[in-house]
Amino acid sequence: MAGDDLIELKFRMFDGTDIGPNKYDPSTTVASLKEAILARWPQEIAPKTINDVKLINAGKILENNWTITESRAPVCELPGGVITMHVVVRPPMLDKNNDFLLKTERPTDVLALSSDNWP
């Protein structure tokens, strides 16, 4: 594939740091992007699965089966510019019976968001 067809993305992490920019094929899925992000995440605080991570572009939460092409918002993009996608970590699940964090979750993975915001 020609280099001109690649889309340049960077990922803004919840702590303000960036991963990238890197170039990706337009047919790359959001799930593949999440796997690439998890591979570069510091292991001591890494989310467990791609389902613990949400990517947001132009205010939309991106679905794992979407491609980069389907996820783009051309109105918000500059030609030849880098697209910034925001990375959000799913907050830990609470045990509804006693309001304690489930033992499978780590407090270091928490971003201060309500779990009501997640599908």
KOLLUM-876331 format. One record per residue: x, y, z of N, C-alpha, C in turn. Coordinates in steps of 0.1 Angstrom, whole numbers, padded with zeros to 4 digits, always signed. Each point is the difference from the previous one (the first is absolute). Example, Ala and Ser with C-alpha at 12.3 -4.5 7.8 and 13.67 -1.06 7.14 Angstrom:
+0132-0057+0078-0009+0012+0000+0009+0012+0000/-0004+0011-0007+0009+0011+0000-0008+0011+0008/
//
This chain:
+0008-0012+0000-0008+0012+0000+0009+0012+0000/-0004+0010-0007+0008+0013-0001-0001+0007+0013/+0011+0007+0004+0001+0007+0012-0010+0012+0001/-0005+0005-0012-0010+0010+0000-0013-0004+0005/-0003-0013+0000-0013-0005+0004-0001-0002+0015/+0011+0000+0007+0000-0002+0014-0005+0012+0008/-0006-0002+0011-0006+0010+0009+0009+0001+0012/+0004+0013+0003+0009+0002+0012-0009+0003+0012/+0002-0008+0010-0007+0001+0013+0009+0001+0012/-0005+0007+0010+0007+0000+0013-0011-0002+0010/+0004-0005+0012-0010-0003+0010+0004+0007+0013/-0010+0009+0004+0002+0008+0012-0005-0009+0012/+0009-0003+0009-0003-0008+0011-0007+0008+0011/-0006-0007+0010-0007+0007+0010+0009+0009+0009/+0013-0003+0000+0009+0008+0008+0006+0012-0008/-0004+0002-0012+0004+0011-0009+0012-0004-0008/+0006-0012+0001+0011-0004-0009-0006-0005-0013/+0009-0001-0010-0004-0005-0013+0007-0013-0004/-0007-0008-0007+0006-0011-0007+0000+0003-0015/+0011+0000-0007+0000+0004-0014+0006+0014-0002/-0002+0005-0012-0008-0005-0011+0006-0012-0007/-0009-0008-0006+0004-0011-0008-0010-0001-0012/+0004-0006-0011-0008-0001-0011-0007-0014-0001/-0013+0000-0003-0008-0012-0001-0007-0001-0013/-0003-0012-0004-0008-0003-0012-0015+0004+0003/-0007+0006-0009-0014+0004+0003-0009-0011+0003/+0004-0013-0003-0009-0011+0003+0003-0006+0014/+0009+0006+0007+0003-0005+0013-0012+0002+0009/-0003-0010+0008-0011+0001+0009+0003+0007+0013/-0010+0005+0007+0002+0006+0013+0006-0010+0010/-0005-0013-0001+0005-0010+0009+0015-0002-0002/+0005+0001-0012+0015-0001-0003+0007+0012+0005/-0006+0012-0001+0006+0012+0006+0002-0002+0015/-0011-0005+0007+0001-0002+0014+0010-0010+0004/+0002-0011-0008+0010-0009+0003+0014+0006-0001/+0002+0009-0010+0013+0007-0001+0002+0009+0012/-0010+0007+0004+0001+0009+0012+0004-0009+0012/-0007-0011+0003+0003-0008+0011+0014-0005+0000/+0005-0003-0012+0014-0005-0001+0010+0010+0004/-0003+0013-0001+0009+0011+0003-0003+0006+0014/-0010-0005+0007-0004+0005+0013+0009-0005+0011/+0004+0009+0009+0009-0005+0011-0007-0012+0007/+0007-0011+0001-0006-0013+0005-0006+0001+0014/+0006+0008+0009-0004+0000+0014-0014+0006+0002/-0005+0008-0010-0013+0006+0001-0009-0003-0012/+0004-0010-0008-0007-0003-0013-0014-0005+0002/-0010+0004-0007-0013-0006+0000+0001-0015-0004/-0009-0008+0004+0001-0014-0003-0003-0004-0014/-0011+0006-0006-0004-0004-0013-0004+0013-0008/-0002-0002-0013-0004+0011-0009-0014+0005+0004/-0008-0008+0007-0013+0004+0004+0001+0010+0012/+0012+0001+0007+0002+0009+0011+0004+0014-0005/+0002+0001-0013+0004+0013-0006-0010+0005-0010/-0003+0013+0000-0008+0006-0010+0008+0010-0008/-0002+0000-0013+0006+0011-0008-0011+0009-0004/+0003+0013+0001-0009+0011-0004+0006+0008-0011/-0008+0003-0010+0004+0009-0011-0011+0009-0003/+0002+0013+0000-0010+0010-0003-0013-0002+0008/+0002-0004+0013-0011-0001+0009-0008-0013-0001/+0005-0009-0009-0007-0013-0001+0009-0011+0006/-0007-0009+0008+0007-0012+0005+0000-0010-0012/+0012-0005-0003+0001-0008-0012-0002-0015+0004/-0007-0007-0009-0003-0014+0002+0012-0008-0005/+0002-0012+0007+0011-0008-0004+0000-0005-0014/-0011-0002-0006-0001-0006-0013+0001+0011-0011/+0000+0012+0003+0001+0011-0010+0015+0001-0005/+0001+0004-0012+0014+0003-0006+0003+0014+0003/+0012+0004-0003+0004+0014+0002-0008+0009-0010/-0002-0005-0012-0008+0007-0010-0014+0003+0006/-0006-0010+0006-0014+0002+0006+0000+0009+0012/+0012+0001+0006+0001+0008+0013+0003+0014-0002/+0004+0004-0012+0005+0013-0003-0011+0011+0000/+0003+0012+0003-0009+0011+0000+0006+0011-0009/-0001-0002-0014+0007+0009-0009-0002+0015+0002/-0012+0004+0006-0002+0014+0002+0010+0006+0010/+0004-0009+0009+0010+0005+0011+0014-0002-0003/+0003-0006-0012+0014-0003-0003+0006+0010-0010/+0013+0002+0002+0007+0008-0010+0007-0010-0010/+0000+0004-0013+0006-0009-0010+0015-0002+0004/+0004-0013+0000+0014-0003+0003+0004+0001+0015/-0010+0004+0009+0003+0002+0014-0001-0013+0008/+0005+0001+0012+0000-0012+0009-0014+0000+0007/-0006-0011+0001-0013-0001+0006+0003-0005+0015/-0006+0008+0010+0002-0004+0013-0012-0007+0005/+0002-0012+0006-0011-0008+0006+0003+0000+0015/-0011+0001+0008+0002+0000+0014-0002-0014+0006/+0008-0004+0009-0001-0013+0006-0005+0002+0014/-0011-0008+0003-0006+0000+0014+0000-0014+0005/+0003-0001+0013+0000-0014+0006-0013-0001+0008/-0006-0012-0002-0013-0003+0007+0003+0000+0015/-0009+0006+0008+0002+0000+0014-0003-0014+0005/+0005-0004+0012-0002-0013+0006-0015-0002+0003/-0004-0012-0001-0014-0003+0004-0002+0000+0015/-0011+0005+0005-0002+0000+0014-0009-0012+0003/+0002-0006+0012-0009-0011+0005-0012+0007+0005/-0011-0002-0006-0013+0008+0003-0004-0004+0014/+0004-0011+0006-0005-0004+0013+0007+0008+0011/+0013+0003-0002+0007+0006+0011+0009+0012-0004/-0001+0005-0012+0007+0011-0005+0015-0001+0000/+0006-0012+0000+0014-0002-0001+0004-0003-0014/+0012+0003-0004+0005-0004-0013+0001-0015-0001/-0003-0005-0011+0002-0014-0002+0014-0004+0000/+0004-0011+0005+0014-0004+0002+0008-0001-0013/-0007-0001-0011+0007-0001-0013+0005+0013-0005/-0005+0011+0006+0004+0014-0005+0011+0006+0008/+0008+0008-0006+0011+0007+0007-0003+0015+0000/+0001+0006+0012-0004+0014+0001+0009+0009-0009/+0012-0004-0004+0008+0008-0008-0005+0002-0014/-0010-0009-0004-0006+0001-0013-0012+0009-0001/-0003+0007+0011-0012+0007+0000+0002+0014-0005/-0010+0004-0008-0001+0014-0004-0013+0005+0006/-0001+0012+0005-0011+0004+0008-0012+0003-0009/-0007-0011-0004-0012+0001-0008-0010-0009+0006/-0013+0003-0002-0010-0009+0005-0002-0012-0009/-0002-0011+0006-0001-0013-0008-0013+0001-0008/-0009+0009+0003-0013+0002-0007+0003+0004-0014/+0012+0006-0003+0003+0005-0014+0004-0011-0009/+0002-0013+0005+0005-0010-0008-0011-0010-0005/+0001-0004-0012-0010-0010-0004+0001-0014+0006/
//
